[in-house]
Every structure is written in structure tokens, then in C-alpha cells.
Amino acid sequence: MGFWYNKSTTKLDGMEEVGDIAACGAGTVSKRVFPDGRIERCDTVKDLDQYISRIGEMIERKRKLFGQENA
């Protein structure tokens, strides 16, 4: 029961756009909600071969979204 509740809460947070989402993998979309209410998204390519060949670019885009450019 607890697992389902947590999963539902996470899904609602994503739908209500009240929290950050760090998604990993081909075809995913990460989202950052800033304190001023601004929302930015970062998607990845859907094609798995493209995702693998461009993994460095995908990682850098996520770092930039979440403010870790120098990590």
C-alpha cells in the first residue's frame, strides 16, 4: 500500500508541476520548477542508437538544467 501511495503522489506532483523531475533514458523529459514559478524542460532523443551515441550531450543538458554545469 505504501509503495502505491508514493507512486501516486509522484505522479500527481508531475501533473501539478510542483516539483522537479530528473528523468533518465531515451525519450524522457526532465523538468525543473524554479522558485519564481518558471518551468524548464529538457528532453532526450527517442531513438536508442542516437541516445547512446549522444549520451555525453544528454548528460550535459541535464547538468545545465539542474545547475551543475561544472560538475
Biopython code that builds the backbone (N, CA, C, O; Angstrom):
import numpy as np
from Bio.PDB.StructureBuilder import StructureBuilder

atoms = [
    (1, "MET", "N", (0.822, -1.194, 0.000)),
    (1, "MET", "CA", (0.000, 0.000, 0.000)),
    (1, "MET", "C", (0.868, 1.260, 0.000)),
    (1, "MET", "O", (0.561, 2.208, -0.722)),
    (2, "GLY", "N", (1.939, 1.293, 0.788)),
    (2, "GLY", "CA", (2.813, 2.457, 0.853)),
    (2, "GLY", "C", (3.464, 2.758, -0.481)),
    (2, "GLY", "O", (3.579, 3.922, -0.867)),
    (3, "PHE", "N", (3.894, 1.719, -1.195)),
    (3, "PHE", "CA", (4.530, 1.928, -2.497)),
    (3, "PHE", "C", (3.565, 2.598, -3.464)),
    (3, "PHE", "O", (3.931, 3.553, -4.149)),
    (4, "TRP", "N", (2.351, 2.108, -3.521)),
    (4, "TRP", "CA", (1.365, 2.681, -4.430)),
    (4, "TRP", "C", (1.090, 4.138, -4.083)),
    (4, "TRP", "O", (0.956, 4.970, -4.981)),
    (5, "TYR", "N", (1.005, 4.457, -2.806)),
    (5, "TYR", "CA", (0.760, 5.836, -2.382)),
    (5, "TYR", "C", (1.894, 6.747, -2.847)),
    (5, "TYR", "O", (1.643, 7.831, -3.373)),
    (6, "ASN", "N", (3.143, 6.311, -2.656)),
    (6, "ASN", "CA", (4.282, 7.118, -3.089)),
    (6, "ASN", "C", (4.282, 7.300, -4.598)),
    (6, "ASN", "O", (4.562, 8.390, -5.098)),
    (7, "LYS", "N", (3.970, 6.243, -5.315)),
    (7, "LYS", "CA", (3.935, 6.319, -6.769)),
    (7, "LYS", "C", (2.848, 7.293, -7.214)),
    (7, "LYS", "O", (3.074, 8.091, -8.124)),
    (8, "SER", "N", (1.692, 7.241, -6.598)),
    (8, "SER", "CA", (0.597, 8.146, -6.947)),
    (8, "SER", "C", (0.960, 9.584, -6.624)),
    (8, "SER", "O", (0.666, 10.490, -7.404)),
    (9, "THR", "N", (1.596, 9.801, -5.483)),
    (9, "THR", "CA", (1.990, 11.148, -5.095)),
    (9, "THR", "C", (2.973, 11.718, -6.105)),
    (9, "THR", "O", (2.859, 12.879, -6.498)),
    (10, "THR", "N", (3.934, 10.910, -6.527)),
    (10, "THR", "CA", (4.911, 11.357, -7.520)),
    (10, "THR", "C", (4.219, 11.704, -8.828)),
    (10, "THR", "O", (4.539, 12.715, -9.452)),
    (11, "LYS", "N", (3.281, 10.881, -9.242)),
    (11, "LYS", "CA", (2.562, 11.136, -10.485)),
    (11, "LYS", "C", (1.762, 12.437, -10.388)),
    (11, "LYS", "O", (1.721, 13.208, -11.347)),
    (12, "LEU", "N", (1.139, 12.682, -9.261)),
    (12, "LEU", "CA", (0.386, 13.923, -9.073)),
    (12, "LEU", "C", (1.308, 15.133, -9.071)),
    (12, "LEU", "O", (0.968, 16.165, -9.649)),
    (13, "ASP", "N", (2.472, 15.027, -8.429)),
    (13, "ASP", "CA", (3.430, 16.129, -8.432)),
    (13, "ASP", "C", (3.812, 16.480, -9.865)),
    (13, "ASP", "O", (3.914, 17.657, -10.211)),
    (14, "GLY", "N", (4.021, 15.481, -10.685)),
    (14, "GLY", "CA", (4.387, 15.713, -12.082)),
    (14, "GLY", "C", (3.263, 16.366, -12.858)),
    (14, "GLY", "O", (3.507, 17.244, -13.685)),
    (15, "MET", "N", (2.048, 15.951, -12.604)),
    (15, "MET", "CA", (0.905, 16.522, -13.308)),
    (15, "MET", "C", (0.617, 17.948, -12.831)),
    (15, "MET", "O", (0.241, 18.804, -13.632)),
    (16, "GLU", "N", (0.787, 18.203, -11.553)),
    (16, "GLU", "CA", (0.522, 19.523, -10.992)),
    (16, "GLU", "C", (1.684, 20.489, -11.213)),
    (16, "GLU", "O", (1.537, 21.694, -11.009)),
    (17, "GLU", "N", (2.810, 19.978, -11.619)),
    (17, "GLU", "CA", (4.018, 20.770, -11.883)),
    (17, "GLU", "C", (4.459, 21.563, -10.659)),
    (17, "GLU", "O", (4.661, 22.776, -10.722)),
    (18, "VAL", "N", (4.603, 20.851, -9.545)),
    (18, "VAL", "CA", (5.050, 21.486, -8.304)),
    (18, "VAL", "C", (6.454, 21.070, -7.905)),
    (18, "VAL", "O", (7.028, 21.639, -6.976)),
    (19, "GLY", "N", (7.014, 20.086, -8.592)),
    (19, "GLY", "CA", (8.340, 19.610, -8.221)),
    (19, "GLY", "C", (9.180, 19.237, -9.411)),
    (19, "GLY", "O", (8.672, 19.038, -10.514)),
    (20, "ASP", "N", (10.489, 19.143, -9.176)),
    (20, "ASP", "CA", (11.439, 18.757, -10.214)),
    (20, "ASP", "C", (11.293, 17.282, -10.550)),
    (20, "ASP", "O", (10.915, 16.472, -9.703)),
    (21, "ILE", "N", (11.598, 16.947, -11.795)),
    (21, "ILE", "CA", (11.641, 15.547, -12.230)),
    (21, "ILE", "C", (12.934, 15.361, -13.010)),
    (21, "ILE", "O", (13.158, 16.040, -14.012)),
    (22, "ALA", "N", (13.785, 14.446, -12.559)),
    (22, "ALA", "CA", (15.012, 14.105, -13.264)),
    (22, "ALA", "C", (14.802, 12.743, -13.913)),
    (22, "ALA", "O", (14.866, 11.712, -13.244)),
    (23, "ALA", "N", (14.552, 12.744, -15.208)),
    (23, "ALA", "CA", (14.261, 11.517, -15.940)),
    (23, "ALA", "C", (15.507, 11.048, -16.676)),
    (23, "ALA", "O", (16.284, 11.860, -17.178)),
    (24, "CYS", "N", (15.692, 9.743, -16.738)),
    (24, "CYS", "CA", (16.857, 9.157, -17.408)),
    (24, "CYS", "C", (16.403, 8.165, -18.457)),
    (24, "CYS", "O", (15.442, 7.424, -18.252)),
    (25, "GLY", "N", (17.103, 8.155, -19.590)),
    (25, "GLY", "CA", (16.821, 7.192, -20.639)),
    (25, "GLY", "C", (16.332, 7.866, -21.914)),
    (25, "GLY", "O", (16.012, 9.054, -21.931)),
    (26, "ALA", "N", (16.285, 7.078, -22.973)),
    (26, "ALA", "CA", (15.854, 7.586, -24.274)),
    (26, "ALA", "C", (14.377, 7.973, -24.230)),
    (26, "ALA", "O", (13.551, 7.243, -23.682)),
    (27, "GLY", "N", (14.054, 9.125, -24.812)),
    (27, "GLY", "CA", (12.664, 9.559, -24.911)),
    (27, "GLY", "C", (12.070, 10.130, -23.636)),
    (27, "GLY", "O", (10.848, 10.238, -23.528)),
    (28, "THR", "N", (12.891, 10.496, -22.678)),
    (28, "THR", "CA", (12.374, 11.021, -21.414)),
    (28, "THR", "C", (12.423, 12.551, -21.399)),
    (28, "THR", "O", (13.099, 13.176, -22.217)),
    (29, "VAL", "N", (11.693, 13.133, -20.453)),
    (29, "VAL", "CA", (11.678, 14.582, -20.290)),
    (29, "VAL", "C", (11.899, 14.908, -18.814)),
    (29, "VAL", "O", (11.116, 14.497, -17.957)),
    (30, "SER", "N", (12.962, 15.645, -18.525)),
    (30, "SER", "CA", (13.219, 16.140, -17.175)),
    (30, "SER", "C", (12.589, 17.516, -17.047)),
    (30, "SER", "O", (12.413, 18.229, -18.035)),
    (31, "LYS", "N", (12.251, 17.876, -15.816)),
    (31, "LYS", "CA", (11.600, 19.158, -15.593)),
    (31, "LYS", "C", (12.145, 19.786, -14.320)),
    (31, "LYS", "O", (12.366, 19.106, -13.318)),
    (32, "ARG", "N", (12.359, 21.110, -14.380)),
    (32, "ARG", "CA", (12.781, 21.841, -13.196)),
    (32, "ARG", "C", (11.803, 22.984, -12.949)),
    (32, "ARG", "O", (11.495, 23.767, -13.847)),
    (33, "VAL", "N", (11.324, 23.058, -11.712)),
    (33, "VAL", "CA", (10.429, 24.138, -11.312)),
    (33, "VAL", "C", (11.240, 25.090, -10.443)),
    (33, "VAL", "O", (11.731, 24.706, -9.382)),
    (34, "PHE", "N", (11.376, 26.323, -10.894)),
    (34, "PHE", "CA", (12.165, 27.318, -10.182)),
    (34, "PHE", "C", (11.314, 28.024, -9.130)),
    (34, "PHE", "O", (10.087, 28.037, -9.232)),
    (35, "PRO", "N", (11.962, 28.613, -8.114)),
    (35, "PRO", "CA", (11.216, 29.279, -7.039)),
    (35, "PRO", "C", (10.254, 30.371, -7.528)),
    (35, "PRO", "O", (9.235, 30.630, -6.888)),
    (36, "ASP", "N", (10.575, 31.008, -8.656)),
    (36, "ASP", "CA", (9.698, 32.065, -9.177)),
    (36, "ASP", "C", (8.530, 31.511, -9.991)),
    (36, "ASP", "O", (7.744, 32.274, -10.551)),
    (37, "GLY", "N", (8.415, 30.171, -10.055)),
    (37, "GLY", "CA", (7.321, 29.529, -10.771)),
    (37, "GLY", "C", (7.630, 29.168, -12.210)),
    (37, "GLY", "O", (6.840, 28.486, -12.863)),
    (38, "ARG", "N", (8.765, 29.616, -12.707)),
    (38, "ARG", "CA", (9.183, 29.297, -14.079)),
    (38, "ARG", "C", (9.471, 27.802, -14.176)),
    (38, "ARG", "O", (10.016, 27.206, -13.247)),
    (39, "ILE", "N", (9.105, 27.208, -15.294)),
    (39, "ILE", "CA", (9.323, 25.777, -15.521)),
    (39, "ILE", "C", (10.141, 25.599, -16.788)),
    (39, "ILE", "O", (9.823, 26.171, -17.830)),
    (40, "GLU", "N", (11.198, 24.803, -16.690)),
    (40, "GLU", "CA", (12.008, 24.462, -17.867)),
    (40, "GLU", "C", (12.056, 22.953, -18.004)),
    (40, "GLU", "O", (12.083, 22.221, -17.015)),
    (41, "ARG", "N", (12.064, 22.501, -19.252)),
    (41, "ARG", "CA", (12.101, 21.071, -19.544)),
    (41, "ARG", "C", (13.306, 20.753, -20.425)),
    (41, "ARG", "O", (13.801, 21.601, -21.168)),
    (42, "CYS", "N", (13.755, 19.522, -20.319)),
    (42, "CYS", "CA", (14.873, 19.055, -21.126)),
    (42, "CYS", "C", (14.540, 17.627, -21.585)),
    (42, "CYS", "O", (14.433, 16.715, -20.766)),
    (43, "ASP", "N", (14.380, 17.449, -22.885)),
    (43, "ASP", "CA", (14.052, 16.121, -23.392)),
    (43, "ASP", "C", (15.292, 15.436, -23.952)),
    (43, "ASP", "O", (16.310, 16.077, -24.210)),
    (44, "THR", "N", (15.189, 14.139, -24.132)),
    (44, "THR", "CA", (16.265, 13.368, -24.749)),
    (44, "THR", "C", (15.738, 12.771, -26.049)),
    (44, "THR", "O", (14.528, 12.667, -26.251)),
    (45, "VAL", "N", (16.650, 12.385, -26.920)),
    (45, "VAL", "CA", (16.239, 11.775, -28.189)),
    (45, "VAL", "C", (15.550, 10.438, -27.911)),
    (45, "VAL", "O", (15.872, 9.754, -26.940)),
    (46, "LYS", "N", (14.607, 10.080, -28.769)),
    (46, "LYS", "CA", (13.829, 8.857, -28.563)),
    (46, "LYS", "C", (14.520, 7.608, -29.096)),
    (46, "LYS", "O", (14.363, 6.517, -28.547)),
    (47, "ASP", "N", (15.276, 7.778, -30.157)),
    (47, "ASP", "CA", (15.941, 6.636, -30.784)),
    (47, "ASP", "C", (17.102, 6.161, -29.907)),
    (47, "ASP", "O", (17.984, 6.949, -29.566)),
    (48, "LEU", "N", (17.103, 4.888, -29.544)),
    (48, "LEU", "CA", (18.102, 4.349, -28.618)),
    (48, "LEU", "C", (19.527, 4.461, -29.163)),
    (48, "LEU", "O", (20.441, 4.817, -28.419)),
    (49, "ASP", "N", (19.727, 4.167, -30.430)),
    (49, "ASP", "CA", (21.074, 4.277, -31.014)),
    (49, "ASP", "C", (21.575, 5.719, -30.963)),
    (49, "ASP", "O", (22.738, 5.964, -30.642)),
    (50, "GLN", "N", (20.698, 6.672, -31.278)),
    (50, "GLN", "CA", (21.056, 8.086, -31.196)),
    (50, "GLN", "C", (21.356, 8.479, -29.747)),
    (50, "GLN", "O", (22.309, 9.209, -29.475)),
    (51, "TYR", "N", (20.532, 7.984, -28.829)),
    (51, "TYR", "CA", (20.733, 8.290, -27.411)),
    (51, "TYR", "C", (22.110, 7.827, -26.939)),
    (51, "TYR", "O", (22.830, 8.562, -26.264)),
    (52, "ILE", "N", (22.458, 6.609, -27.304)),
    (52, "ILE", "CA", (23.752, 6.049, -26.889)),
    (52, "ILE", "C", (24.906, 6.829, -27.516)),
    (52, "ILE", "O", (25.892, 7.127, -26.841)),
    (53, "SER", "N", (24.789, 7.159, -28.793)),
    (53, "SER", "CA", (25.886, 7.864, -29.456)),
    (53, "SER", "C", (26.012, 9.317, -28.986)),
    (53, "SER", "O", (27.069, 9.927, -29.144)),
    (54, "ARG", "N", (24.950, 9.869, -28.416)),
    (54, "ARG", "CA", (24.959, 11.264, -27.962)),
    (54, "ARG", "C", (24.824, 11.386, -26.445)),
    (54, "ARG", "O", (24.390, 12.425, -25.948)),
    (55, "ILE", "N", (25.188, 10.344, -25.710)),
    (55, "ILE", "CA", (24.985, 10.320, -24.260)),
    (55, "ILE", "C", (25.682, 11.488, -23.559)),
    (55, "ILE", "O", (25.139, 12.040, -22.602)),
    (56, "GLY", "N", (26.854, 11.864, -24.011)),
    (56, "GLY", "CA", (27.562, 12.992, -23.403)),
    (56, "GLY", "C", (26.753, 14.285, -23.504)),
    (56, "GLY", "O", (26.681, 15.064, -22.554)),
    (57, "GLU", "N", (26.153, 14.494, -24.662)),
    (57, "GLU", "CA", (25.305, 15.676, -24.864)),
    (57, "GLU", "C", (24.076, 15.626, -23.955)),
    (57, "GLU", "O", (23.685, 16.641, -23.378)),
    (58, "MET", "N", (23.467, 14.442, -23.830)),
    (58, "MET", "CA", (22.276, 14.299, -22.986)),
    (58, "MET", "C", (22.605, 14.602, -21.521)),
    (58, "MET", "O", (21.839, 15.273, -20.830)),
    (59, "ILE", "N", (23.745, 14.104, -21.061)),
    (59, "ILE", "CA", (24.170, 14.341, -19.670)),
    (59, "ILE", "C", (24.429, 15.822, -19.442)),
    (59, "ILE", "O", (24.012, 16.377, -18.425)),
    (60, "GLU", "N", (25.107, 16.459, -20.371)),
    (60, "GLU", "CA", (25.421, 17.884, -20.230)),
    (60, "GLU", "C", (24.159, 18.731, -20.181)),
    (60, "GLU", "O", (24.089, 19.693, -19.416)),
    (61, "ARG", "N", (23.165, 18.387, -20.986)),
    (61, "ARG", "CA", (21.909, 19.129, -20.976)),
    (61, "ARG", "C", (21.202, 18.997, -19.630)),
    (61, "ARG", "O", (20.627, 19.967, -19.136)),
    (62, "LYS", "N", (21.238, 17.804, -19.032)),
    (62, "LYS", "CA", (20.627, 17.612, -17.707)),
    (62, "LYS", "C", (21.390, 18.401, -16.644)),
    (62, "LYS", "O", (20.785, 19.018, -15.767)),
    (63, "ARG", "N", (22.712, 18.377, -16.727)),
    (63, "ARG", "CA", (23.523, 19.144, -15.768)),
    (63, "ARG", "C", (23.204, 20.626, -15.854)),
    (63, "ARG", "O", (23.083, 21.303, -14.833)),
    (64, "LYS", "N", (23.069, 21.121, -17.064)),
    (64, "LYS", "CA", (22.760, 22.539, -17.249)),
    (64, "LYS", "C", (21.385, 22.865, -16.669)),
    (64, "LYS", "O", (21.224, 23.891, -16.007)),
    (65, "LEU", "N", (20.401, 22.016, -16.906)),
    (65, "LEU", "CA", (19.051, 22.236, -16.393)),
    (65, "LEU", "C", (19.036, 22.320, -14.870)),
    (65, "LEU", "O", (18.358, 23.167, -14.289)),
    (66, "PHE", "N", (19.791, 21.431, -14.236)),
    (66, "PHE", "CA", (19.767, 21.367, -12.772)),
    (66, "PHE", "C", (20.907, 22.152, -12.132)),
    (66, "PHE", "O", (21.174, 21.990, -10.941)),
    (67, "GLY", "N", (21.595, 23.014, -12.920)),
    (67, "GLY", "CA", (22.574, 23.925, -12.380)),
    (67, "GLY", "C", (23.878, 23.299, -11.961)),
    (67, "GLY", "O", (24.477, 23.721, -10.972)),
    (68, "GLN", "N", (24.334, 22.294, -12.698)),
    (68, "GLN", "CA", (25.581, 21.614, -12.369)),
    (68, "GLN", "C", (26.511, 21.631, -13.578)),
    (68, "GLN", "O", (27.087, 20.600, -13.924)),
    (69, "GLU", "N", (26.665, 22.772, -14.219)),
    (69, "GLU", "CA", (27.495, 22.865, -15.423)),
    (69, "GLU", "C", (28.934, 22.461, -15.189)),
    (69, "GLU", "O", (29.580, 21.919, -16.086)),
    (70, "ASN", "N", (29.447, 22.717, -13.995)),
    (70, "ASN", "CA", (30.860, 22.432, -13.704)),
    (70, "ASN", "C", (31.067, 21.131, -12.950)),
    (70, "ASN", "O", (32.144, 20.912, -12.396)),
    (71, "ALA", "N", (30.072, 20.269, -12.913)),
    (71, "ALA", "CA", (30.214, 19.016, -12.152)),
    (71, "ALA", "C", (31.015, 17.998, -12.925)),
    (71, "ALA", "O", (31.235, 16.888, -12.441)),
]
sb = StructureBuilder()
sb.init_structure("model")
sb.init_model(0)
sb.init_chain("A")
sb.init_seg("    ")
for serial, (resi, resn, name, xyz) in enumerate(atoms, 1):
    if name == "N":
        sb.init_residue(resn, " ", resi, " ")
    sb.init_atom(name, np.array(xyz, "f"), 0.0, 1.0, " ", f" {name:<3s}", serial, name[0])
structure = sb.get_structure()
